[in-house]
Amino acid sequence: MRLQLLPIIFMVILNIAIDARYFLLFRKYRSHQWLQHLYTALSLLLIGVIVLAVAMPRRSIGDDGLRLIMWLLFGYFSFYIPKYFALITEGLFNLPRIFKKKAIRGSIIYSAIVGIVVFFSLWWGAIFTRNAIDIKEVEIEFANLPYQFNGYRIVQFSDVHLGSYGSDTTYISKVVDEINRLQPNLICFTGDLVNRCTKEAMPFKNVLSRLYAPDGVLSILGNHDYGDYMDWPTPEARTANNKSMKKLQKEMGWHLMNNTDTIIRRGENHICIIGVENWGEPPFPKYGKLSKAHHALNDKDFKILLSHNSKHWRGEVIPKSNIDLMLAGHTHAMQIELNLWGLRLSPSALRYKEWGGLYEQGLQKLYVNIGIGEVAIPMRLGAKPEITLITLKRKQ
């Protein structure tokens, strides 16, 4: 987890300005000076928290220490994000003043209510939703699916981010049990096993080795699995880390597909599973080589592609292939999702056209899993950890 210093400094300055605004507001209530003192003390404490989180040396602390940093940052922002919403609410109530009219009454009360609701929503997402596994069962029909694969069951899970759990295997063990309980024919993992380095996965090796499906566990790498978020002392250290990732997955019994394909057979028929490395976005490289993974991209085989980044679908898969189904992860739905009267909303929609669920264009389909873990922020607000059970159906 790499903290960018300039954005943090900017946020701290912005937050101090907001604190100054509320400090002046509390001065009006002279009979409640204790509120002013309490607010000042809390603001200073939070500044201390952010300084502590930024100042902690990354290389000298273990995974549990990074987990502590993650919670410190969340604690800090869980107090300031509600203030942003409260300030916006207050501003809306005072808009009439621009037109030289009276402000709407009750701005202080309603802005306080908004701030309180946002605060408790954030902590609800941190305490309850972040580990509340959601098993989504999806049937996808294809006219060209071989008869023998009608009803074929694939479990997809993604974005585990093991570094977020330190050495506590409780939650990941629950994930494994839930996947095995679904009794899939095939398990597919679509990237981001760790946050920064392979070492984070070592406490979970035995737990993840328990995953079982008759046709195996197929996996690909995500953007976090290459060590690009780690400050390595030497290039050789990074190379060793990446070799360790491949070795670990082999020892767990997973088949890591780095720009390769594999055939799954049923009688005389078969389907082809293609796995590519991460199709990165700047500043990260595009390790994925689709043409290398499967040379005949427009052949008659029924093809499923595992690719971490959903943008790969429109960027290369649709223009250059007739791949039937692509499975992706990466977005997390930015760990925030609201369902309002059947309408799904997420801030990830601002960056990803396909950010969660099933998408279709022509005969080609994409499923984006919003992940089972978390990164940077130990919270999932509405966007529950997802295990997807995909059942392939032959269209009649």
N, C-alpha and C positions, 0 to 999 in steps of 0.2 A: 504494500500500500504506500504509494509515493505521494506525499503531500506537497502541492505546489505552493510555494511561499507567498508569491504576489497575490493570488486570489484570497488566501487566508488573511493577509494584511488588509486588503481592500474590505473584506467582510467585517473584520474587527473595527475598522474605522467607521464603516456604515453603522455597525451596532452601537458604537459609542455615541454617534449622532442621535440614534433613536433613544438611547438611554438619557441623553441630555434633554431631549424633548419631553420625556415622561418625568424626568426630575423636576423640570420647570412646572409641569402640570401639577405634581404633588405639592409644590410650594403654595399653591392657592388654598390648600386645605390645611391651614395652620393648626387646627384642632387635632389633626391626625399626623403630626410630624413624625411619629414613629414609622409611618408608612414610607416616608421619604428616606429615613435612615435605613430601614429594612431593604428598600429597593437599591440604595447605594451599596450596601454591604453585599447583596446578592450579585449585583453587576460586577463588583470588584472580584468576587469569588469566581465568577464565570470567565472573566478575563484571565485569571490565574489558571483556570482549567485549560483554556486554549493555548496559553503559553507553555504549560507543562506538556501538552500533547505534541506540540510542534517541536519543542526542545529535546524530547526524548531521542537519544541516539538509536538509529534503526538497527545497526549491526550488533549492538551489545545486548539486545533484548530478544527473547524467544517469541514463539508464536502466541503464547498466552499474553505476553507483554503487548503485542500488536492488537490483540483482542481488547485489552484494556484501553489502548489509544482509540480504538473504534468506538467504544462506549463513552469515553470522555468527549469525543467530538459530537456524538449523538446527543449527549446530555447538554452540551453547550448550545447546539442548534435547536434543540427541542424547546429551549426557552426563548430564542430569538425569532424563530419562524412564526410562532403565534403573534409576536409583536408586529411583524410585517403585516400580517392579515388584519390585526387590530388597527394599525395605522391607516391601511387602505380603507377600511370600513369607516373610520373617522373622517377621512378625506372625502368619501362619497357623501356622507351626511352634511358636509360643509360646502359641497359644490354650489348650492344656491348663492353663496356669498359672492361668487364670481359675477353673478348677475345683480349684485347689490340687493339681494333678498335675504331674509332670515334663514339661518341654518336650520336643518331639521332637528327637532328636539330629541334628546336621548342618545346623542352620538357617543358619549363616554360609556354609558351603560351597554349599548349594543356592541360597541367595539370590544369592550371587555368580555362580553359573552362569546363573541367570535374567537377571541384569543384563547379563552379557556377551552372552548370546543376543539380548536386545533391542537392545543397542548395535549389534551387527554386522548385525542385521536392518534397522535404520534406515539404515545406510550402504549396505547391499546395495540397498535401495530407491532411494537417492540416486544411486548410481554405475551400477547395471545396469538396474533395472526402469523408471526414469522415462522412458527413451527407447526402450524395447523395445515397439514398436508391435504391437498385437494387432488383427488384422483379423477381425471377427466376421461370419460370413455367416448371415443369418436369412431364412427363407422365411415369409411371412405370407399366410394364405389369407382370401379374402373371397368370399362368395356373390354379391355385387352388383358385383364388379369387371368393367368392360367387357372383352369378349373380346380386343380389340386390345391391352389392357394386361397380358395374362397373360404373366408373365416379365419385366415392366418392372423395371429395376434402378435403385435409388436408393442413392447413397452419402451417409451422414450423418456429419458430424464436428462437433465442438463444443468450446467452452471452450479456445481456443488460448492465450489469455493471453500475448500476444507480449512484454509488458514483462518477463516472467520470463527472456527470452533475450537481453536487451540488444540488441546489434547483430549477434549471431551467427546467421546464417541457415541453418546446416548442417542442423539438425534439422527445421526447417519445410520446407526443400527436400526432405528425405527423405519427409515427410508428403505433400507434393504429388505426388511421384513415385509413391508407393504408391496414392494415390487415382486418379490417371490410369491406372495399370496395370490397375485393375479395370474400366475402360471402362464406366462407368455411363451410363444414359440421362439421369440428372439428379443434380446434386450439391446437397445441402442443408446449410447451416451454421446451427446453432441457438444462436448467441449467445456473447458474451464473447470478442471478438476481442482486446481489450486488458485491462490491469489498471486503469489510471487515466485515460489520455488518449490521443487519437488519434495523437499524435506517436510513441508507442511502435511503431505499425504501419508507419511510413514506411520503415525499412530492409528490410521484408518485402514491399513493394508489388509489385516485379517478380516475386518468387518466387510469391506468391499469384495473380498474374495468369496464371500458367501453368496453373491448374486449367481443365479442359475437359470438358464433356459436351454432347451434341447439343441437349439441352433447357435448357442453361444452368446457372448457379450461383445458387441462391436463398438468401437470408440474412435473418436477423432480428437484433435487438439483444438483448444480455443485460444484466444489472444492472450490469456493470462498464463497459459501453460508453457510458454517459451522463455520465461524469465525476463521479459521485456520491462517489467515493473520493478525490477530489482537492480540496485547499484552493485555490480559485481566488481571484486578487486582486480580480476584479470579476465581476459577473454576465455582462457582455459577453464576457469571456474564456471562460466556460463555454459560452455560446451559440455562439461561434466554433468551439470544440472540437467541438461536436455537428454543426455544419454541415460541418466538415472530415471527420468520420466518414462522412457521407452521400456527400460528394464523392469520398473515397478509394475507397469500395466501388464507386461508379459507374465510376471510372477503372480499377479492377481487372477490370471486366467482370462484376461481381456485380449481381444484382437484389435490392436491399434492400427488404424487404416490411414497411413500417410500417403495420400495420392495413389491408392490402390483400389482394386475391386475384388469381390468374392461372389461365388455362385452358391445359391441355396437350392437344392433339388428336392422334388417330390415326384417320384416315378420318372417318367420321361420328360417332365416339364421342369422349368427352373425360373427363378427370378435373380436379378443381379443387384447386389448392394455395392454402391460406390462410396468411398470415403475420401475426402480431401482435407488437406491441412487448412489452417485458418486463412480465409480470404479477407485480409486485413484492410482497414481504412487508415489513411494518413494520420499520424506519422508512422504507422506500423506497416510492414511489408505484406504483400500478398503471397503467402507461402503456398496457397492452394493452386494446384495444377490439374484442372479438370481433364484436359486432353491427355495428360499423362496417366491419370487414374483409370480412364476408360477410353480406349482409342476410337471406338466406333460409337460416337455419341448419339447417332441417329439410327442405330440398328433396331431390330424388331424386338429385342429383349424388353421385358418389363423391368424398369429400373427405378431404384430408390437411391437417392443421394443423401449422404450425411455431410452437412456443411454448417459450420458454427454460425456464420453471419447471414441473417435473412436477406441482406442486400445483394448477396451473391445470386439470388434467384433472378432478379431483374437485370443484374449487371452482366451475367454470363449464361446462366442456365437456360432461360427462356430463349435468348437470341441464338444460341449455338447448339441446342440439344432438344431431344424429345423426351427427356427424363420425366417419368410419370409423377413421382412424388419426391419432394425434398423435405428433409427434417432439419430444423435449425433451432438455435437457442439465442443466447447473447443479450437480448434486450432487457430481460428481467421485468419487463413492463415498467422499468425504472423503479420497481418495487412499490408502485402506487397504481391502483386501478379502482375505478368507481363504476358501478353498474347502476344506471338510472333509467328505469322504465325500459329495460332491454338494450339500452345504449351503453356500450363499453367506452370508458374514457381513461386515458393514461397520458402522462407527460411524454412518454416514449413515442407517441404518435407524432410529436413535433420533429423527431429525428428519423423514425423508421416508418415507412409506409405500411409494412407488414411487421407488426410488433408482438402479436399474440393470437393464437388460434389458427383456424383453417382458412386458406386463401386459394382462389382458383383463377386461372387465366387460360381460356381455351380448354384443352384436355389436360393441362399440367396443373399440379396442385402443390401447395406448400403448407406445412404445419410448423408453427413457431411455438415452442415450449418456453414458458416464462421463468423456468428455472426452479431449482429446489433449494438453493442456498441464498446467500446474501453477500454483498461486497461493499465495503466502506461504511454503510449505514446498517446497523442491526435492527432493521424494521421492514415489515411488509404491510403496507396499508391497503387492504382489499386484495392485493395481488398475492394470493396464497401460494405457498410452495406447490409446484405442479409435478405430478406424475401422470403421463399420458398413456392410456391404453388404446392403441389404434388397431381396429379390426378391418382388414382388407376384405372388400366384397366385390364379387364379379357382378357387373351391372347386367340385369336381365333384358 
